[in-house]
Amino acid sequence: MEKYIKKQPINKLKEGDVVKDIFVVKIKKSIRPYVKGYCFDLILSDASGGSLEYKFWGGQDENKVREIFDLIKADCVVFIEGRISLYNEKLQISGDEFSVLKVLEPEEYDAEFIMAEKKDVEEMYLALISKINSMENQELKKFLSNIFEEDLKDKFKKHPGAIQIHHNWVGGLLQHTLEVIEYCETSVKIFEELDRDLLLTGAMLHDIGKLEEIETTSRIKGTQKGQLIGHLVLGLDYVSKKLENSGLDEILKNKILHLIVSHHGKAEFGSSKEPMIPEAVVLYYADELSSKTSEMIEFVKEHKEKTEDDFMYLYRHGKNVFLR
């Protein structure tokens, strides 16, 4: 059986393109009436990290439209034919009851819908273990080795770092963690008063809750627990349980937990506590540097070939970004 393959990533599509391609259904919006019948919307995604709205304009037979609608499930893969148009400054693809919209079974397509790793996962993992082995505190070294070489080894290696904003690819969480570690290492060189072992421990564990907050199916998405609780609290819960039998003293345990709950810096960013020790200040800004730099780099990569303009507006930051 000939399989459907992915032809062009969403972030390379432009107005006027004819599309005959496969996508993951990220969001399915409810059926609603319009002047000529009934319609519904899908938000499509692929491994490029981009998203595309698909508008299905059905006829007056609501049951017929609902039959098509009910076949489509969240995270399913669909084959779609249509033409890219521009509406409210956003690209979209439209279809009707005479257009091709086919839900595919796993054996019918051959494609990966999550971005591949940007750096070698095994090399990054060895770099992480090397950082653990470089610590002077033997109890901390033992504690972290148990987590990263036994408990979470395989899962942590390939887990994405986020759903969309930054490091949203295979191995993204590990890459982000190593970037945060390097920023922390630089701070230790500048400020010798910092506790390197404590700071690197916080860097390694600060996003550990993302292993429960997000998951990968045919796409990266938030788990129910992740949506309701969030990775700071999930990480706190996991690390608290691991610390119970660690042999570390209470002050050090509390500092590690403080690094996790304060690493977003402020309450409006999700932290239940703002940084109260020097290492927490460093961790907050190291996390920001890694995530914001990655976001800006990926934004420039995505948009510089799409437009001849020198600037593109980045809505999350409320400012223009220079693309050249």
Secondary structure, DSSP 8 states (H G I E B T S, - for coil): ---EE--S-GGG--TT-EEEEEEEEEEE---EEETTEEEEEEEEE-TTS-EEEEEEE--S-HHHHHHHHHH--TT-EEEEEEEEEEETTEEEEEEETTS-EEEE-GGGEE---S---SS-HHHHHHHHHHHHHT-S-HHHHHHHHHIIIIISHHHHHH--S-SSSS--STTHHHHHHHHHHHHHHHHHHH-TTS-HHHHHHHHHHTTTTHHHHEEESSSEEE-HHHHHT-HHHHHHHHHHHHHTTS---HHHHHHHHHHHHTTT-SGGGT-SS---SHHHHHHHHHHHHHHHHHHHHHHHHHHTTT-SSSEEEETTTTEEEE--
